[in-house]
Amino acid sequence: MCASSASVALDRSIGSGPARFPLQVRAGATSWCELTDTARQLDAERFLLVSDRGVPAAHVDRVLHHLGAAAPTQLAWASGPGDISPDAVIVALGGTSVLEAAARPAAHTRRGPLLLPTTLPAVLDTALSLVGPDGPRRVPVLVRAQLEFLDTLAPNAVRPGLYALVRNVLSVCPAAYDQVSARLRPDDRYDRSELASFIALCADVRAALTCYDPLEDGPAGVFRYGHVVADALRTLGVGALRYGDAVAQGLLVAARCARRMGLLDAAGEAAHRELLGRWGAPGLLPSPVTAQDVLRALRHTANGTVGMVLLDALGEPHVSGGHTVISVDEDVLRAALGGATDGLVARPRRPGSGRDTVGTGASCARGAGRPNVVEDVPIRPRPGSRIL
């Protein structure tokens, strides 16, 4: 997957309410010695490395070696880590499921976990959030994205694994649209500086919203953009459909819903299709799934509607009562799932639409996205985007 073996050293700090934790993006031979030094600085009585058998043995052995040089280290599988000493530091090595599994034993220790994500969804999304399926999680002592872990990803895991990057560009930081679009490639071969830029952008977007919405139930709920339909597709058990491709479907459906409801204009919907086309994501529901199948799988409210995150424009989630969820009627959803664009309502003229919108990616669109990219690329506005 990686087209180069260059060294990388990039640091970010993620603020989530009053909490703050460091993110390190590293690659190169010397960075492994730094991992040992970091482990020593934690002054841990012992480490418990939580992983699973899907993680390459070479990664597990290498982490065991460097942690073991700092303190006694034990390996446990995510399926059942056993008894946990409160003095241990939990180290999670793996994808999203491992990070979520490690959150349970970490809740019973005196310090938060050290997260070593090994997949793109875990790096770009899960490891950066303090909210999991079971509620709030412990603040990690460190999130370390060691890019060598991504070298062993299967080729068909790379493209769909970038769903958080694409989602963030559309829903929070459209100023990075051209930068990201120019770097997305059909062959899925990314050098380490490109991967580092993707991680940095997602980290900065997360920090910008969770600094005042750590539980992600207000404006930061935009991180659920596209996920309602994706979760419904997952419950249908659609063959080998990867979650990232399910999110791609969710993004397209959400854009069509917003267009039909008079929120998002034609240029905004087209920008979704263009970026997802550059990403190489499928544009249709996977056969033999139908719109009716997805409607049945969606969780409807008492009045028969479905709560979804929608956009008023790129980088501007529709906010109602401080929340980024709007009720969508079944008829609108059915048409959007079928890809229909007829029967649109007139786009309303929103008062103050030219002003900054609290809780959206406006600060990112104003230029905060530029330092995210390791190699700066001039920003040109895309259809439907606003550079404030």
N, C-alpha and C positions, 0 to 999 in steps of 0.2 A: 504494500500500500504506500509506504513512504518512499519518495523519490530521492531523498538525500539522507545523510547521517550527520547533519550539522548539529553543533551544540546549541542549546537554547537555554536561556535563563530569563524568566519573566515572572514578576511578582504582582499580585493584586491583594487588596484587602476587601473582604465582603462584609458590609454592615447590614445587620438584620435587626431592626429595632435597636435596643441598647447593646446587643451582642455584636461582636466582630471577630472574624476568623481569617487567617491568612490562606492565600492560594499561591502555590508555587507551580510554575510550568517549567519542566526541566527535560533536558536530553543531553546525552554525551557521557563519555567515560568518567569524567571528573565529578559529574553530578551524583554518582552513586556514593562516593565518599562523603558528600554533603548530606546524603540521607542518613548515614551512620552518625555524623556529627549532630544532626537534628534530633535523632533518636536519643543520643546521650544527653542533650540539653533538656529533654523531657524528664530526666532523672526518675524514670519509671522503675518500680520494683520488679515488674515483669511485663512482657508483651504477650497478648493473645492474638495471633494472626487468624482472622476468620476469612475463609476463602471457599471455593467449591471446585469440584473436579473438572469443570469446564475451563478453568484458568490454566494455561500452559504450565507444566511442571517447572520449566526453566524460570518463569517469573516467580513462582512460589519459592523455589530454592534460593533465588537471588535475594529476595526480600528477607527470607529467614536468615541468610548469612549476614546481611547488613544490620538487621535488628538485633541479632544474636551477639553482635560485637558490642552492643550497648547494654543489653540486659538479657536475662534468661527469656527465651521465646518459645511458645508452644503453638502448634498448629491445630486448628479446630475447623471442622466443616460447618458451613452455614446452616445445614439441616439440623444440627444439634450441638452447639458449642459446650454444653455441660455446665458444671459449676464455675462461677466467675468470682474471682477475688476482687473486692472493691478497690484494691490497690493496683490492679492491672490496668494497662492502657490497651484498649481494643484497637486493633489495626484491621481495617476492612480492605481486602484485595479482591477486586472483581467488578462485575457489572452492577446494574441497578438492584437486582434481587439480593446480591451479597451485601450491598450497602444498607439496604432496608433490613435484612436479617441481622446485621451487626448492630443496628440501632437498638435492638431489644436488650442484649447484654450490656451495651454501653450505658443504658439508662440506670444500671445498678453499680456503676463505678464512680470513683470520685472525680474523674476527669472525662472530658469528651473523647470521642474516637479520633484516630488518625486515618484518613480516607485515602486510599490508593485506587482510584477508578481505572478500570482496564478496557472500557468500551466507550464509544462516543456518546451515547445517551447518558451514561453515568458521569462522564467528564463535563458535558455541556449543560446538564440539567440536574440530575439527582443530587450530585455531590455539592451543588451550589445552593440547595434549598434546605431550610430547617423544618420543612413540613413534609411528612410522609403519610402513607395510607392510614397509619394508626394515630395520626396527630403530630404535635410538635416533637422535634427530635433534639437531642443534646447538641450543643454547639461543638463542632470538631476542634481539636487543638490545631489541626492542619489538614488542608486538602492539597494533595500533591499529584499533579498530572505528569507522570513520567511517560514521555512520548514513546519510549521503547515498547511500552505495553501495547500501543496501538499498531505497532509494526506487524503483529501476528494476527490481526483481524482478518477474517475471511473477506475476499473481495466483495461478496454480495452483502456484507454487513456494513460497508463503509457509507454508501450513499444514503440508505434509509436512516443510518445513525446520526445524520446531520439535521434531523427534523427540528431540533431546538434552535439551531442557528437560523434556519429559514423562517420559522415561526416568529422569532424575535425581530428579525429584520422587517417583516410585514406588520407586526402588531405594535412594536415599540420603537424601533430605530431605523426608519426608512432612509436616513442619511447614509447608511452603509449599503443601500440597495445595490448601487453600481459596483462598489468594491467587492461585495460578496458574489454578485452575479458574474463578474469577470473571473472569479477564482473557482467557481463551480465547474467541474469538468466531467464529461461522460465516462472517462476511463478511471475515475476515482483515485487517481494517483496525486497525492498532495505532499509537498515537502514540509519539513518541520516548521518553517516560519509561517506557512499558511495555516497549519493546524494550530499553532500558537496564537495566530491572529483570530481564529474562530473562537478559541477558548476565551481569549481576552475580551472579545466583544460580548459573548454570553455572560461573562462574569461582571462586566461593567453594567450591562442591562439589568442583571439580577440585583446588583448593589444599588442601582438608581431607584428601583421600586421597593425593595424590601427594607430599605433603611427606615422607612416610616410605615411599612405594612408587613411586618415580619411573619404574620400568619397567612399572608397571601389570600385574605378573604375580602380585601377591598380592591383598590386599583391594581395591585399585583396579581389579582385573579386573572389578568390578561395572559398569564402563563398557561392557562387552560385553553387558550385559543386553538380551535381545531380538535381538541381532545374528546369532546362529547361524542362526536360521530366515530372517532377512532376507537373509543372504549366500546361503543356498540358493535363495531366490526369485530373487535377482539372477542366479545362474548359469542359471536356467531361462529367462532372457530374456523375462520376462512383459511383453509389449507396452509400454505407457507407464507401467507401475507405477513410481512414484518410490520412492527408497530409504527415505524417511521412512514411507511407507505400508507398506513391507516390514517396517520395524522395528516398526510398530504391530501387525502380525500376529505378529511374534516375541514382543512383550510379552504379548499375549493367550495365545499358546501356552505360554509359560513359566509364566504364572499358572495355567493349567489343569494343566500337568504338576506344579507344586508342590502344587496342591490334591489331585490324585489320589495323590500320594506322601505325603500327610499332613503337609506342611510349612506351607503357606499355608492359612489358614482361609477360609470362605465370604465373610466380610466383606472380606478382602484381595483376593480375586478380583473381587468386585463393585466394589471401589474402582478396579481396573484398568479395568473396562468403563465405569464412570461417567466417569472422567477422559478416556479415549479417545473416549467419546461427546461430551464437551464439546469435545474437540480436533477432532472431525469426521472421525476416521480410519475407514476401512472396517473392518467387523467380521468379514468373511468372506474366505476365500482368493479371489483373482481368478480368474474363469472363463477358461479351462477347466482350471485347475490343480487337481489332486486331492491329497489327503493322501499317496497313494502316490508321486506325482511329487516332492513335497518330501522324503519319506523317502529316495528314490533319490539326491537331490541332496546330502543331508547327509553330512558326513564321519564315518563310523562308526569306532570304535576296534576293536581286534583282537577284543574280546568282543562286538561287535555293538551296543554302546551308543553314545550321542552325548553329548559333554561340553557341558553348558549351565550358565549362571548361573541359579540359582533363589533365591527369597526364602522366609525363614521368616515374615516379616511385612513390611509396608511399611517400607522403610528398613533392613531387616535381611537382607542376603544370607546364604544358607546357606554357612558357611565350614567347610571340611574340610582339615585339615593346612595351614592358612594360605592356602589357595587358594579361590577363589569359583567353582570348576567342579565339578559333580557329574555322575555318569554317569546317564543317563536311558535306560531300556529302550525298545526299538522299539514295544512294545505300548502303553506309556504315551504315547509321542509320537504314535502313530497316532490314538489316541482324542482327544488334545488338539488335533491338527490338524483333526480332524473336529468339534471343538466339544463333544465329549461331556463330561458332568459326572457320569455315573453310575459305579458301581463304585469309589467313593472308599474309601480306607483311612482308618481312624480317625486323627484328628490326635493325635500323641503329646504328652504333657506333658513339655516340655523342662526339665531342671534349670536353675535360675537364669535362666529366661526373662524375669524382671522386672528383671534387671541389665543394665547397659550392656554392649554387645557391642563388643569391640575391632575396629577396622577397618571399621565400618559408619557409617551416617549419624547415629549417636546424638547426636554433638555438634551436628550441624545440627538434629536434631529438638528438641534442648533449647533452641533459640532462636537459634542462629547464623544461621538462614535469614532472620530478620526484617530485619536491616539490608540484606539483598540487594535488597529491594524499595524503589524510589525513594520511592513513597508507601506508608507503612506501612498494612497492612490487618490488623485483628484476626484472630488465628488461632483457628479452631474445629476440634476434632478430627474426622476423617472415620472412617467405619467401617474397621476394620482398622489404623488408625494409632495410634501411641503417642506422646504428648508427654511426654518424660522431664524 
